[in-house]
């Protein structure tokens, strides 16, 4: 059965998913580096980065994680919260919000809509919580491909920011 015929399932995540999420993050770093992008997430595998595994562990225990699966195999991860990371120069919204803290997909399944499906799930969870605002921040460097991906997913750029030499973009989506 080819991937297009397989159903994508999104389920709640938890601490048992940490190895799979780290594997996805490691493969994303390697993929970005192979395309010449060393600025977004650096060159060190996420699992070997100081604090990397601990951050993913916190995502699965302190935030709201979801895992996308194809035939039981984890192929994407989404982590949601009620506001931005305190480490970012992004203020919480003036209203209740849901915030995408992490979105990653397994690069072996790239181009199959996994990220878009996870963002739609985030929108549904936001609606289900009775909240109308979903926000996300992302790397705004390179040719702007990541910002364009979020725009195609219904987000609108709100504010640019910098963390050191890392350019970021805050985006928002109304989910009514």
Order of alpha helices (4+ residues) and beta strands (2+ residues): beta-alpha-alpha-beta-beta-beta-alpha-beta-alpha-beta-beta
